[in-house]
């Protein structure tokens, strides 16, 4: 599960090595694999899991193989009884109403 960084404070990690980074940019013509970028990449950027497919639609349609299709194909219904499920949903609705949400998203 990815973390949300929307409320995270900006923190100075180190003095930004502007001159060396700009020299590397001019020599290599990119920043993506610059040492400074790679040092902080995983801690600063949230990468989605396998369910988020970043390929183009054309490639997705051509290949036809993706993680979502596998997950859907492997789905096994919950062993929770209908009465228990109804009770859980009612509790969720009551909780949602406390925070101003009138309806829950659709579910099976």
ChimeraX attribute file (.defattr): number of C-alpha atoms within 10 A of each C-alpha:
attribute: neighborCount
match mode: 1-to-1
recipient: residues
	/A:1	7
	/A:2	9
	/A:3	9
	/A:4	8
	/A:5	11
	/A:6	6
	/A:7	6
	/A:8	7
	/A:9	7
	/A:10	7
	/A:11	6
	/A:12	7
	/A:13	7
	/A:14	6
	/A:15	6
	/A:16	10
	/A:17	9
	/A:18	10
	/A:19	9
	/A:20	13
	/A:21	17
	/A:22	15
	/A:23	11
	/A:24	16
	/A:25	15
	/A:26	11
	/A:27	9
	/A:28	11
	/A:29	10
	/A:30	12
	/A:31	15
	/A:32	11
	/A:33	13
	/A:34	15
	/A:35	13
	/A:36	15
	/A:37	13
	/A:38	12
	/A:39	11
	/A:40	11
	/A:41	14
	/A:42	10
	/A:43	9
	/A:44	10
	/A:45	11
	/A:46	13
	/A:47	13
	/A:48	12
	/A:49	10
	/A:50	10
	/A:51	12
	/A:52	11
	/A:53	13
	/A:54	10
	/A:55	9
	/A:56	9
	/A:57	10
	/A:58	9
	/A:59	11
	/A:60	13
	/A:61	11
	/A:62	9
	/A:63	9
	/A:64	9
	/A:65	11
	/A:66	14
	/A:67	13
	/A:68	13
	/A:69	12
	/A:70	11
	/A:71	11
	/A:72	9
	/A:73	9
	/A:74	9
	/A:75	9
	/A:76	8
	/A:77	7
	/A:78	7
	/A:79	7
	/A:80	9
	/A:81	9
	/A:82	9
	/A:83	9
	/A:84	10
	/A:85	13
	/A:86	12
	/A:87	12
	/A:88	12
	/A:89	14
	/A:90	13
	/A:91	11
	/A:92	13
	/A:93	15
	/A:94	14
	/A:95	12
	/A:96	14
	/A:97	12
	/A:98	9
	/A:99	8
	/A:100	8
	/A:101	11
	/A:102	10
	/A:103	11
	/A:104	12
	/A:105	4
	/A:106	5
	/A:107	5
	/A:108	3
